[in-house]
Amino acid sequence: MKLISHPAFQTASGSPVVRLGQGTWHLGEQHARRTSEIAALQRGIALGLNLIDTAEMYGGGRSEALIGEAIRGTDRASLYLVSKVYPHNAGRANIFKSCEASLKRLGTDYLDLYLLHWRGNVPLAETAACMEELVSRGLIRHWGVSNLDTADMQELAAVPDGAHCVTDQILYHLASRGVEFDLLPWLESHQMTAMAYCPLAQYGDLERGLIGNRGLTAVARRHNASAAQILLAFTLLRDFVIPIPKSSSPEHTEDNAKALEIELTAGDVAELSRDYPAPTSKTWLDIV
Ligand SMILES: NC(=O)c1ccc[n+]([C@@H]2O[C@H](COP(=O)([O-])OP(=O)(O)OC[C@H]3O[C@@H](n4cnc5c(N)ncnc54)[C@H](OP(=O)(O)O)[C@@H]3O)[C@@H](O)[C@H]2O)c1
């Protein structure tokens, strides 16, 4: 099992977090899919996928409420719950109310990790100070950011307590590798993790032709694996990167969990890189 070695990525009961999380964007938005979505999350938990990623934005709070329902009956201390605050709520005026509302919807009294969803107009120093206050009040255990590029991370590291940030959640998949040039090396050298969102490129929606790509298909065939599993195995290559694929069915969740057992060879990576090469210069951070 691939585990995260970073000290901030332990559950409250002291168990390490598995290096494949469960994304939840759009979960909880359609009543007809509720049963399958809850079953998907519960299957993931049963398979050991103890990190669940959400945000106050997702479904206007309905994703958090769905997670709350899915985890009722599971020992809270065995889970690692991540939520995000809107940029316009990430200052002293609103962050405490926002965090408390997320906790209420999730049916818990603390978050393991709370992220600034993307950078807005609130100064980073104010957000960092508020995050520290949330930690000292016991409402969150750790904090981080999302969608910040290298220059933003450098700015954050320079504000008081900015170095307490433990992660940057960023878009990263085989067909969007720009972060390999400078952001991933920066995060690694500052002992932070990178949470890889859209690791499946929304199953090809973000990159036409990705799922049927011949390199991806050939590598998948060699490993007797699905295209999704190989895409996840690619993002798992660096041990400080945590992919958080979203699944709405137990079948997809099971498929994804098996990616933790796949070890790509240098030959596999070369074949995957033929059509999706590593960057050779700085490109701006991709976001959705
Ligand atoms: N911080 C940010 O700004 C940000 C932005 C975007 C996303 N995120 C987070 O990252 C998570 C993942 O990103 P995402 O949901 O946009 O995209 P994604 O995980 O790359 O792709 C999700 C899509 O892949 C499909 N899928 C999942 N497993 C599959 C499998 N084994 N075989 C075939 N299809 C499969 C899903 O279908 P089904 O739903 O039908 O299973 C869904 O359509 C989000 O849910 C969210 O938690 C964060």
The ligand as an SDF file (V2000), in Angstrom:
LIG
                    3D

 48 52  0  0  0  0  0  0  0  0999 V2000
   -8.8430   22.4510   -6.0170 N   0  0  0  0  0  0  0  0  0  0  0  0
   -9.5130   22.6000   -7.1320 C   0  0  0  0  0  0  0  0  0  0  0  0
   -9.6390   23.7280   -7.6770 O   0  0  0  0  0  0  0  0  0  0  0  0
  -10.1300   21.4090   -7.7760 C   0  0  0  0  0  0  0  0  0  0  0  0
  -10.5940   21.4680   -9.0940 C   0  0  0  0  0  0  0  0  0  0  0  0
  -11.1360   20.3320   -9.6570 C   0  0  0  0  0  0  0  0  0  0  0  0
  -11.2240   19.1620   -8.9230 C   0  0  0  0  0  0  0  0  0  0  0  0
  -10.8120   19.1250   -7.6180 N   0  0  0  0  0  0  0  0  0  0  0  0
  -10.9040   17.8900   -6.7980 C   0  0  0  0  0  0  0  0  0  0  0  0
  -10.3070   16.8270   -7.5100 O   0  0  0  0  0  0  0  0  0  0  0  0
  -11.2420   15.7710   -7.7120 C   0  0  0  0  0  0  0  0  0  0  0  0
  -10.9690   15.0520   -9.0180 C   0  0  0  0  0  0  0  0  0  0  0  0
  -11.1490   15.8960  -10.1400 O   0  0  0  0  0  0  0  0  0  0  0  0
  -12.4230   15.7800  -11.1150 P   0  0  0  0  0  0  0  0  0  0  0  0
  -13.5420   15.1710  -10.3650 O   0  0  0  0  0  0  0  0  0  0  0  0
  -12.6470   17.1090  -11.7220 O   0  0  0  0  0  0  0  0  0  0  0  0
  -11.9160   14.8290  -12.2790 O   0  0  0  0  0  0  0  0  0  0  0  0
  -11.2480   13.3750  -12.3800 P   0  0  0  0  0  0  0  0  0  0  0  0
  -11.1450   12.7260  -11.0430 O   0  0  0  0  0  0  0  0  0  0  0  0
  -10.0200   13.5410  -13.2110 O   0  0  0  0  0  0  0  0  0  0  0  0
  -12.3090   12.5950  -13.2790 O   0  0  0  0  0  0  0  0  0  0  0  0
  -13.6050   12.2810  -12.8210 C   0  0  0  0  0  0  0  0  0  0  0  0
  -14.3240   11.5730  -13.9700 C   0  0  0  0  0  0  0  0  0  0  0  0
  -13.6720   10.3120  -14.2120 O   0  0  0  0  0  0  0  0  0  0  0  0
  -14.6500    9.2870  -14.1770 C   0  0  0  0  0  0  0  0  0  0  0  0
  -14.0150    8.0750  -13.6080 N   0  0  0  0  0  0  0  0  0  0  0  0
  -13.5490    7.9170  -12.3480 C   0  0  0  0  0  0  0  0  0  0  0  0
  -12.9700    6.7130  -12.2130 N   0  0  0  0  0  0  0  0  0  0  0  0
  -13.1170    6.0830  -13.4160 C   0  0  0  0  0  0  0  0  0  0  0  0
  -12.7430    4.8050  -13.8880 C   0  0  0  0  0  0  0  0  0  0  0  0
  -12.0840    3.9380  -13.1150 N   0  0  0  0  0  0  0  0  0  0  0  0
  -13.0550    4.4740  -15.1810 N   0  0  0  0  0  0  0  0  0  0  0  0
  -13.7070    5.3630  -15.9770 C   0  0  0  0  0  0  0  0  0  0  0  0
  -14.0830    6.6130  -15.5760 N   0  0  0  0  0  0  0  0  0  0  0  0
  -13.7740    6.9580  -14.3070 C   0  0  0  0  0  0  0  0  0  0  0  0
  -15.7620    9.7950  -13.3070 C   0  0  0  0  0  0  0  0  0  0  0  0
  -16.9520    9.1620  -13.6660 O   0  0  0  0  0  0  0  0  0  0  0  0
  -18.0650    8.7690  -12.5830 P   0  0  0  0  0  0  0  0  0  0  0  0
  -18.3110   10.0290  -11.7780 O   0  0  0  0  0  0  0  0  0  0  0  0
  -19.2060    8.3260  -13.4190 O   0  0  0  0  0  0  0  0  0  0  0  0
  -17.5100    7.6600  -11.7250 O   0  0  0  0  0  0  0  0  0  0  0  0
  -15.7710   11.2730  -13.6810 C   0  0  0  0  0  0  0  0  0  0  0  0
  -16.4890   11.4740  -14.8710 O   0  0  0  0  0  0  0  0  0  0  0  0
  -12.5890   16.5150   -7.6570 C   0  0  0  0  0  0  0  0  0  0  0  0
  -13.6860   15.6520   -7.5320 O   0  0  0  0  0  0  0  0  0  0  0  0
  -12.3360   17.4480   -6.5050 C   0  0  0  0  0  0  0  0  0  0  0  0
  -12.4420   16.7700   -5.2510 O   0  0  0  0  0  0  0  0  0  0  0  0
  -10.2320   20.2230   -7.0480 C   0  0  0  0  0  0  0  0  0  0  0  0
  1  2  1  0
  2  3  2  0
  2  4  1  0
  4  5  1  0
  4 48  2  0
  5  6  2  0
  6  7  1  0
  7  8  2  0
  8  9  1  0
  8 48  1  0
  9 10  1  0
  9 46  1  0
 10 11  1  0
 11 12  1  0
 11 44  1  0
 12 13  1  0
 13 14  1  0
 14 15  2  0
 14 16  1  0
 14 17  1  0
 17 18  1  0
 18 19  2  0
 18 20  1  0
 18 21  1  0
 21 22  1  0
 22 23  1  0
 23 24  1  0
 23 42  1  0
 24 25  1  0
 25 26  1  0
 25 36  1  0
 26 27  1  0
 26 35  1  0
 27 28  2  0
 28 29  1  0
 29 30  1  0
 29 35  2  0
 30 31  1  0
 30 32  2  0
 32 33  1  0
 33 34  2  0
 34 35  1  0
 36 37  1  0
 36 42  1  0
 37 38  1  0
 38 39  2  0
 38 40  1  0
 38 41  1  0
 42 43  1  0
 44 45  1  0
 44 46  1  0
 46 47  1  0
M  CHG  2   8   1  16  -1
M  END
$$$$
